[in-house]
Amino acid sequence: KNSISIGIADEGRDGEVRYYGKIDNDMNQLDKVIRKLISKGAVLRFVYEAGPCGYAIYRYLTKNAMDCVVIAPSKIPQQSGNRIKNDRRDCLSLVRLHRAGELTPVYVPTEEDEALRDLVRAREDATRAVRTAKQQLGAFLLRHDIVYSGRTKWTKAHFNWLTDIAMPHPAQQIVFQEYIDTVTNCCNRVQRLTEQVRFQSRQGRQHKLIEALQSMRGISLIIAATIAAELSDLTRFENPEKLMAFLGLIPSEHSSGDRVSKGSITKTGNGQVRRALVAAAHAYRFPARKSRAIRKRQEELPEGVIDISWKAQCRLCTRYQYLTAKGKNVNVTKTAIAREIAGFSWAIAQELSKAA
């Protein structure tokens, strides 16, 4: 975030690899370096490692017609036993590996997709804050032996019950009221962000994909917006298996010689989409049917998309019941269903691209 270390690898397999130096993380200083290298007749190709600072350098360079790629840190080859890591060594290793073609670039989203992604992630953070606030309030009441006798918490009736509670000490009453206000404020924040996700989903370039994904059972507006914002273009994956692998929904493998041993899912790649798909898989525990809500979401959608969503529902509802009958753990079952939802989502994106 403060500085950029620059390494240079000359063209050719045996070209020199050298350390240029360190500059501040400032585009004007980067411009000076670029002009100096271009003045010597160099053709520049840039590479840097993805990190928490986003894609500002990538977008700046590509807007100025420069060749630039952003590399996935998890895909960078590492020497066994090499534990020395600093900026100078990292930049020299990057240019050497990039010249050899050994690096895997990441997909850089458009600024519009990144804005929707930030909105979806902010809503997820707000939802997590609501859960924490409710747990704190519930723990406070339980500690003072105050138990709600109704069937469902966090309804209008439950909040009315909370307002009638009087704590024995003034300090405890203040704490109790602060906990209630925190829950209310967090819920209002989630509602505001949900409305913004709905509005931005209708206005953005991904609105057709978001509407089409909602034709599937279990995929609501928020889950569809999460998939579209986090993955952007689903058609960039050659086949659904690559999408499943990208989301970390395939089994890990530990093989040696003729022995093949598979374990739990890899959990690599995008965790937001993986969690959203597992949540969507919960809806397939019931028999297949087109509810009123699904029929309404399918209005004005292409016939091919509707066919894919019905095919998905018939297969996944049956598979959920089959895996459950075999005695599979419910989380294993939902993960298996989530993996296939990813495949059907890929098919819907392909169908939309054909229709376009």
N, C-alpha and C positions, 0 to 999 in steps of 0.2 A: 504493500500500500504506500510505502514511502519512496522506494527506489526501484530502478530497473537495471538488472545486470545483463550485459550484452556479450554474447559469444558469436564468433563468425567462423563458418566453415566454408572454405573456398571450394569451387566446383571441382568435381572429379573425386574418385575414390581415395586417391592419395593426397588430396589437397590439404592445405594447412588448416588446422583448427586452433584458433587463438582467442584469447580473452580481450575484448575491446575496452571494457571498463564499466563503470557504474554511473548512471545519471538519475536525477530526480524523476519521480513519476509525474512528468509534465510533458504535454504534447509539443510545446515549443522546443524543449530540449531534444525530444525524439525527432522532431523535424530537422534540427541542425545535424544530427547524426545521419539521417537519411540523405540529406543534401550533400554532405561530405562524401558519403560512400558512392552516391550516384555520379558525383563529379569525377570519380576515378574510373567511370565506365562500368561499374558493377550492376548486375541484374539481381535485384533483391527478392528473396523469398523469406517471409517471416514465420516464426513459430513460437508460441508461448504456451505455458501450462495453465489449464483452467483452475480458477480459484475463487475466493470470495469477492474479488474486485469486479466481477462481471465481464462484459464484453466491450468495454469502452475502447480499448486499444484496437481490437479487431475491427470494430465499426469505423473507427477513425482511419485505419489503414485501407480498408476495402473501399471507403468513399473516395479515397485518393488513388484508386486504381492500383493498389498494391496487393500482391499475393500473400495471404495470411491464413494460417490454420491455428485452431486452438486444440490442444492435446488433452486427452483424458488422463489424469495422473495415475489412475489405477491400471492403465494399460501400458505404462512406461516400463520397459525391461529393466530389471535391477540385478546387479551382480550379487551372488550369494556371499554373505559375510562383509559386504561393503556398508559400513555404518556411518561413514563420513558424509554429511549432507550440509551443503551451504550453497548460497546463490551462485558463486563462481563455478563450482563443480556442476551444478544443475544446468546452467545455461550452456556450458560446453558439451555436456552429455546430450542435451536436447538437439543442438544443431548437428552433432555427429550422427545421432539416430535418425533425425529427419532427412539428412542427406542420404542415408542408407535405406530410407523407406520403411523403417521399423516402427513408426508411431501411428497411433489410431486417433484421427481427429474426432472431435465431438460436433454434434449438430448445433449450430448457433441459431436460436429463434429470432424471428423478426421483433422489432421493438413493440409492435402491437401485441404479438403473442406473449412477449415477456411482461407487458403491462397486465394482461389478463391473468397470467400466472401469478404475479405479485398479489393481485386481488384475491385469487382463490386461496393462496397460501395464507394471506392475512385472515381470511375467514376461518381457515383451519386452526390458526393460532387462537382466534377468538373463541372457537368451539372448545378448544383445550382449556382456555381460561374459565369458561362456563362450568366445565366439569370439575375443575379444581375448586371453584367458589362454592359449588353445591356440596362437594365433599367436606369442605371446611365448615359450612353451616350445619350439615348433618352430623358431623362429629361433635360440634359444640352442643347441639341439642341432646345427643345421645349421652354426652358426659354429664348432663344435668337431668337425665332420666325423663326427657320429654319426647314422647313417641307419638307419631301421627297414626291415628286409627283408621284413616281412609284407605282406599285401595291403591290410588295412583298419586305419586308425588309430583310436584311442580306444575300442578294444574291451578285453575283459578280458585277452586275450593281449598287447595293446599295453601296458597298464598293468603287467602282470607283467614285461614286457621293460624298462620304465622303472625298476622297482625294482632290477633287477640291474645297472644302470649305475653305475660308480664314476668320479667325475671325478678328474683328476690332482692338483688342489689342494684343500685343505679349504674355502677360500672359495668355490670354484666348486661344490663339493658342497652347500654351504648354499644358494647361489642356485638350484641345480637342484632341491633339495627344496622350496624355497619356491614355485617355479613349479608343481611337481606338486601341492602342497597347495592352491594357488590354483585350479587347474583342478578339483580334486576338490570344493572348497568351493562353487565356482560351479555345478557340475553338481548338487550336492545342493540348492542354493538353487532352481534351476530345477525340480527334482523336487517340492520342497515347495510351490512356487507352483502347479505344475500340478495337484497334488492339491487345493489350495484352490479353483482354478478349477472343477474337476470337482464338488466339493462344493457350492459356491455356485451353480453352474449348475443343479443339481438342486433347490435350495431356493428360488430366486428366481422372480419372476413371469414371467421370460422363458424358463423351462425348456421350454415347448412349442415355441417358435420355435427354440431351440437344438437340440432333438432333431429337428425337422423339417428344418432346414438340413443336418444331418448325413446326410440321406438322399441328398444329392447327392455325386457322385464328387469327391474332392479336398478336401472340407470336413470336417475333423476337429473334435474338440471345441474345440480352441483357436481355430481359424478361425471356427467358428460362434459361440463366445462373444465373439470380437472384433467380429463383425458386429452381434450383438445388443446388446452393451454400448456400442459407439460410435454406432450409429444408432438404438438404442432402438426406436422404432415405425416400421417400414418402410412402413406403410400411410399415413403422413403425406405421402408423395410421390404426386402425382396419377397419375403414369405412370412406367414404368421409365426412360424417357429422362431425367427429372429426377433420378432417383437416380444414374444414370451421370454426369450433369453435376456433381452434388454431390460425387462421388468423384473428379472430375478425370480421368475415363477417356474423355472425348470429345476429338476432334481440335481443336486451336486453329485459329482462322480469322483471316486477315489479308486483308480484302477492300477494294477500292476501285473504285467505279463498277461496271462490268460484270465486272471481274476478281475471281474468287474463288480464294483461295489458302489451302489447309489445311496445317497443320504437325503437329508432335508433340502428344501429349495435353497438356491444360491443367495437370494436376497440382494443381488447386485442391482445396479441401475436405479431407476426412479422409484423411490419409496412411496411418494404421494399417490401415484397411479396404482401401485400394488395394493395399498391399503384401501383405496376406493373400490377396486375390483373385488376384493375380498368382502367388503361391505355389501356390494351389489349381489354377490353370490348367495347371500342369506335369503334373498327373495325366491330362490328356486327350490325351496324345501316343500312347496305346495305343488299340486298338479298343474299342468299347463292350461292356461286359459287367457283370453284377451279381456281384460277388465275394461271398465268404462274409461278409466284414466289412460290406459294404453291406447285404446281406440281414438281417443281425442288427440293424443300426441302423434298418432300416425296419420292424421288428416293432412292431405296435400303432399305427402311424402311419395317418392317413386315406388312403383310396385315391387321392384327388385329389392329395395331396402326392407319393405314390409315382409316379403317372403323370407329374407335372411333372418329377421328378428323372430318370426314364427318357427322357423327351422331350429334356431338356437334355443327357443323356449321348450320345444318338444324334446330335444336331445338332452338339455341340461336338467330339466325337471326329472326326467327318467334316470339320468345318471346320478343325480343327488340321492334319489330314493334307493338306487342300486348300491351305491357306496355306503349309505347308512345301514342298509340291510346286511351288508357284509361285516358290519361292526367297526367300520373306520371311524376314527376320531372326528368330531364335528369340524375341527379346524383344518384337518387334512382334507376333508370333503370339500369345504368351502374354498380351500386353496386350489384344488383340482378344478372346481367349477370356475374360479376366477381366471385360471390359465386359459380355459376355453372361451370365456367371455372376451378375453383379449384377442383371440383368433377371430371370433365373429365380428368384433369391432373393426379389425383390419379388413375383413370382407366387406363391411358396410362402406368403409372409406374407399375401397377399390370400386365399388358399385357407383358411388358418387362421382368419382373421377371419370368413369366411363360415360355417365349421363352428361357430364359437363362437356 
